[in-house]
Amino acid sequence: MNKVNPREQAGHLVFEYELGAPPDMVWQAISVPELVDRWWPERELAGTEPVSTAPGQEICYRMRDDEPPFLESLVTFQIRPNADGGTILRIVHGLEDERLGPPAANSNQPWLMRAA
């Protein structure tokens, strides 16, 4: 497994890996619940079913923190074949919770100052 390209995009973490396994094998590993449990046993999913799926190409799960403030995020797995018969696996982890947005310009909160 080679890490191809990690980067961050506007509130999302994006990781790409080059795997030696063929795409159909990787698809099974990320979409069949019994196989997912082997490599992601302690996952904190908001639901057991995927949020969306494009068979053989992409699957998305909603996650929820197990501690307050119980933020939610989406993890999307995308696969495509590489030139060697292996797979490029792209993982996009995005925080979708509205509580993470910027505060309003006039948030009506008292100003805090630090004394030097």
KAUR-V790825 format. One record per residue. N is the residue number from 1. PSI is psi in whole degrees, -180 to 180 (none if undefined). Layout:
# KAUR-V790825
n=N psi=PSI
n=N psi=PSI
This chain:
# KAUR-V790825
n=1 psi=127
n=2 psi=133
n=3 psi=121
n=4 psi=-48
n=5 psi=91
n=6 psi=139
n=7 psi=168
n=8 psi=137
n=9 psi=111
n=10 psi=68
n=11 psi=6
n=12 psi=142
n=13 psi=131
n=14 psi=126
n=15 psi=138
n=16 psi=134
n=17 psi=143
n=18 psi=120
n=19 psi=149
n=20 psi=-18
n=21 psi=149
n=22 psi=156
n=23 psi=-39
n=24 psi=-33
n=25 psi=-41
n=26 psi=-41
n=27 psi=-44
n=28 psi=-42
n=29 psi=-30
n=30 psi=-7
n=31 psi=-23
n=32 psi=117
n=33 psi=-42
n=34 psi=-35
n=35 psi=-36
n=36 psi=-40
n=37 psi=-24
n=38 psi=-36
n=39 psi=-10
n=40 psi=57
n=41 psi=-30
n=42 psi=27
n=43 psi=147
n=44 psi=87
n=45 psi=143
n=46 psi=-23
n=47 psi=160
n=48 psi=-22
n=49 psi=148
n=50 psi=150
n=51 psi=-43
n=52 psi=159
n=53 psi=140
n=54 psi=97
n=55 psi=129
n=56 psi=-4
n=57 psi=-45
n=58 psi=142
n=59 psi=142
n=60 psi=132
n=61 psi=145
n=62 psi=130
n=63 psi=154
n=64 psi=132
n=65 psi=147
n=66 psi=4
n=67 psi=154
n=68 psi=141
n=69 psi=21
n=70 psi=51
n=71 psi=148
n=72 psi=150
n=73 psi=164
n=74 psi=135
n=75 psi=120
n=76 psi=130
n=77 psi=124
n=78 psi=137
n=79 psi=150
n=80 psi=152
n=81 psi=150
n=82 psi=179
n=83 psi=-21
n=84 psi=7
n=85 psi=-1
n=86 psi=-156
n=87 psi=142
n=88 psi=119
n=89 psi=122
n=90 psi=126
n=91 psi=123
n=92 psi=118
n=93 psi=112
n=94 psi=132
n=95 psi=114
n=96 psi=2
n=97 psi=130
n=98 psi=-26
n=99 psi=-12
n=100 psi=-4
n=101 psi=166
n=102 psi=148
n=103 psi=157
n=104 psi=153
n=105 psi=-38
n=106 psi=85
n=107 psi=-1
n=108 psi=26
n=109 psi=145
n=110 psi=145
n=111 psi=141
n=112 psi=136
n=113 psi=150
n=114 psi=135
n=115 psi=135
n=116 psi=none
